[in-house]
Amino acid sequence: MGYRSLLCNMNTTLALQPMHAPLADRPLPAGITDFATLDAATRLTGERLALDWAGYTLSSHLQPIVSFSHRRVVGHEGLVRAADPAGQAVPPLTLLRQADSAAELIGLDRSCRYLHIGQAAHYAAEGYLFLNMHPLAFASMESTDCAGFMHATTQAFGLPPERIVIEITEDVLTDDSAFESSVHYLRELGFRIALDDFGAGHSNFDRVWRLKPEIVKLDRDFAVRAAEDEGARRLLPQIVELLHEAGSLVLLEGIESAAQARIAMSADVDFAQGYFFGRPSGERPDPAPAVAAIDTVWTDYDASQADDSRRYRERIATYLNAIGHAATLLAARRSADEALELFLGQDGALRCYLLDEQGFQISRNIPAHGEQLAEGITPGVDAARSRWSRRPYFRRAMETPGRVCVTRPYLCISSAVLCVTVSICFHIDGQRRVLCGDVAWT
């Protein structure tokens, strides 16, 4: 039976004594291993710990997690590796299927956590240790005395709880109250929380805001999509910014190339993880290759930022000059046709319009030659007397009169075209006006 089936059909062995009974008086159900049992089943071969479970040999591999800003490895994720009695590697999902009951599956999960903590402590691995927790173990921590087990394990290996980050997926429970209770339980034990696989099917910003995990791990699909699609690349920094405002640090996992790493750095993620910085390894961690990879990304990032900035300035300069020129002519009481001719004649120019100091549009949209409005967005709507005071192009222009401003790319509400808007606040007859020009941006 697979672990998701086990999650849906939790074994009756988890229906333990009433929750008001002291933990010490609640026997663990058969199959859920305690610290003493795991200690007896563990051996040290060279520098590697090995743990026997149901005829399989388990070992811990550690994968580095890096910080771009600190230029160092700041932690590792523990990943289990298993071998059958013949010494053949067994995939993790195959290993999970060997558990015949919910209790055995929780025992396996507990065995893996014990092994990772012991191996990280033996290697004196610095920084955080990220540990996955199976949904069943997460859902039954109080009833299975997770506190007693984790206290004994961290005490024995000398790894303080605050250095351990428990990774949980946000779809493990459908009952939000139970989910929040389990998170609170872990925090009471001193552990930090990472919300894993954010963006993989069940992402919920509301849960981020309510649970306030210390770290949100973005699913590897973000790295893949951002490297292939410009739209995803533009969206990624905004998702990171929103998670930062929610109070969480952001980790992007699954980074396998320099290009993906550079995109992650540009998006202002805090931590990164993936083969580019180091594969999971059973050997003593060596931070040097990961640090060298970080420095390579910084070099590429600096060069690409300089190139991007140069190309951007070259591309936007003609529109900035043209809208500034138009504002000067309008302030001098020249006709709109004369003032806007230069801007509307530029390739990519879409339209111009004039706003008053409250953000009301006081002119019609004046289109560039050949502009085709998309159907089905705001068809047939007269833009005059629309109010755009919420828009960045209005606010920034009002804050910096006489200076041409430009927005980030956004989807135009009136024509469904990705565009940027250049704008400038100027005075005419003693009144402030904001002249705006939309430019197609691909």
Secondary structure as the mmCIF struct_conf table of DSSP 4:
data_model
#
loop_
_struct_conf.conf_type_id
_struct_conf.id
_struct_conf.beg_label_comp_id
_struct_conf.beg_label_asym_id
_struct_conf.beg_label_seq_id
_struct_conf.end_label_comp_id
_struct_conf.end_label_asym_id
_struct_conf.end_label_seq_id
HELX_RH_AL_P HELX_RH_AL_P1 TYR A 3 CYS A 8
TURN_TY1_P TURN_TY1_P1 ASN A 9 ASN A 9
HELX_RH_3T_P HELX_RH_3T_P1 THR A 12 LEU A 14
BEND BEND1 GLN A 17 GLN A 17
TURN_TY1_P TURN_TY1_P2 MET A 19 HIS A 20
BEND BEND2 ALA A 21 ALA A 21
HELX_RH_3T_P HELX_RH_3T_P2 LEU A 23 ASP A 25
BEND BEND3 ARG A 26 ARG A 26
HELX_LH_PP_P HELX_LH_PP_P1 PRO A 27 PRO A 29
TURN_TY1_P TURN_TY1_P3 ALA A 30 GLY A 31
HELX_RH_AL_P HELX_RH_AL_P2 PHE A 35 ALA A 40
TURN_TY1_P TURN_TY1_P4 ALA A 41 ALA A 41
STRN STRN1 THR A 42 THR A 45
TURN_TY1_P TURN_TY1_P5 GLY A 46 GLU A 47
STRN STRN2 ARG A 48 TRP A 53
TURN_TY1_P TURN_TY1_P6 ALA A 54 GLY A 55
STRN STRN3 TYR A 56 SER A 67
TURN_TY1_P TURN_TY1_P7 PHE A 68 ARG A 71
STRN STRN4 ARG A 72 ALA A 83
TURN_TY1_P TURN_TY1_P8 PRO A 85 ALA A 86
BEND BEND4 GLY A 87 GLY A 87
STRN STRN5 ALA A 89 VAL A 90
HELX_RH_AL_P HELX_RH_AL_P3 PRO A 92 LEU A 96
TURN_TY1_P TURN_TY1_P9 ARG A 97 GLN A 98
BEND BEND5 SER A 101 SER A 101
HELX_RH_AL_P HELX_RH_AL_P4 ALA A 102 HIS A 122
TURN_TY1_P TURN_TY1_P10 TYR A 123 ALA A 124
BEND BEND6 GLY A 127 GLY A 127
STRN STRN6 TYR A 128 ASN A 132
HELX_RH_AL_P HELX_RH_AL_P5 PRO A 135 ALA A 139
TURN_TY1_P TURN_TY1_P11 SER A 140 ASP A 145
HELX_RH_AL_P HELX_RH_AL_P6 CYS A 146 PHE A 157
TURN_TY1_P TURN_TY1_P12 GLY A 158 GLY A 158
HELX_RH_3T_P HELX_RH_3T_P3 PRO A 161 ARG A 163
STRN STRN7 ILE A 164 THR A 169
TURN_TY1_P TURN_TY1_P13 GLU A 170 ASP A 171
BEND BEND7 VAL A 172 VAL A 172
BEND BEND8 THR A 174 THR A 174
HELX_RH_AL_P HELX_RH_AL_P7 ASP A 176 GLU A 188
TURN_TY1_P TURN_TY1_P14 LEU A 189 GLY A 190
STRN STRN8 ARG A 192 PHE A 198
TURN_TY1_P TURN_TY1_P15 GLY A 199 GLY A 199
BEND BEND9 ALA A 200 GLY A 201
HELX_RH_AL_P HELX_RH_AL_P8 PHE A 205 LEU A 211
BEND BEND10 GLU A 214 GLU A 214
STRN STRN9 ILE A 215 LEU A 218
TURN_TY1_P TURN_TY1_P16 ARG A 220 ARG A 220
HELX_RH_AL_P HELX_RH_AL_P9 ASP A 221 GLU A 228
HELX_RH_AL_P HELX_RH_AL_P10 GLU A 230 GLU A 245
TURN_TY1_P TURN_TY1_P17 ALA A 246 GLY A 247
STRN STRN10 LEU A 249 LEU A 252
BEND BEND11 SER A 257 SER A 257
HELX_RH_AL_P HELX_RH_AL_P11 ALA A 258 SER A 266
TURN_TY1_P TURN_TY1_P18 ALA A 267 ASP A 268
BEND BEND12 ASP A 270 ASP A 270
STRN STRN11 PHE A 271 GLN A 273
BEND BEND13 GLY A 274 GLY A 274
TURN_TY1_P TURN_TY1_P19 TYR A 275 PHE A 277
STRN STRN12 SER A 281 SER A 281
BEND BEND14 GLY A 282 GLU A 283
HELX_LH_PP_P HELX_LH_PP_P2 ARG A 284 PRO A 285
HELX_RH_AL_P HELX_RH_AL_P12 ALA A 288 ALA A 331
TURN_TY1_P TURN_TY1_P20 ALA A 332 ARG A 333
HELX_RH_AL_P HELX_RH_AL_P13 ALA A 336 LEU A 344
TURN_TY1_P TURN_TY1_P21 GLY A 345 GLY A 345
BEND BEND15 GLN A 346 GLN A 346
TURN_TY1_P TURN_TY1_P22 ASP A 347 GLY A 348
STRN STRN13 ALA A 349 LEU A 355
TURN_TY1_P TURN_TY1_P23 GLU A 357 GLN A 358
BEND BEND16 GLY A 359 GLY A 359
STRN STRN14 PHE A 360 GLN A 361
BEND BEND17 SER A 363 SER A 363
STRN STRN15 ILE A 366 PRO A 367
HELX_LH_PP_P HELX_LH_PP_P3 ALA A 368 ALA A 368
TURN_TY1_P TURN_TY1_P24 HIS A 369 GLY A 370
HELX_LH_PP_P HELX_LH_PP_P4 LEU A 373 ALA A 374
BEND BEND18 GLU A 375 THR A 378
TURN_TY1_P TURN_TY1_P25 PRO A 379 GLY A 380
TURN_TY1_P TURN_TY1_P26 ALA A 384 ARG A 385
STRN STRN16 ARG A 387 ARG A 387
TURN_TY1_P TURN_TY1_P27 SER A 389 ARG A 390
BEND BEND19 ARG A 391 ARG A 391
HELX_RH_AL_P HELX_RH_AL_P14 PRO A 392 GLU A 399
BEND BEND20 THR A 400 THR A 400
TURN_TY1_P TURN_TY1_P28 PRO A 401 GLY A 402
BEND BEND21 ARG A 403 ARG A 403
STRN STRN17 CYS A 405 VAL A 406
HELX_LH_PP_P HELX_LH_PP_P5 THR A 407 PRO A 409
STRN STRN18 TYR A 410 LEU A 411
TURN_TY1_P TURN_TY1_P29 ILE A 413 SER A 415
STRN STRN19 LEU A 418 ILE A 428
TURN_TY1_P TURN_TY1_P30 ASP A 429 GLY A 430
STRN STRN20 GLN A 431 ALA A 440
#
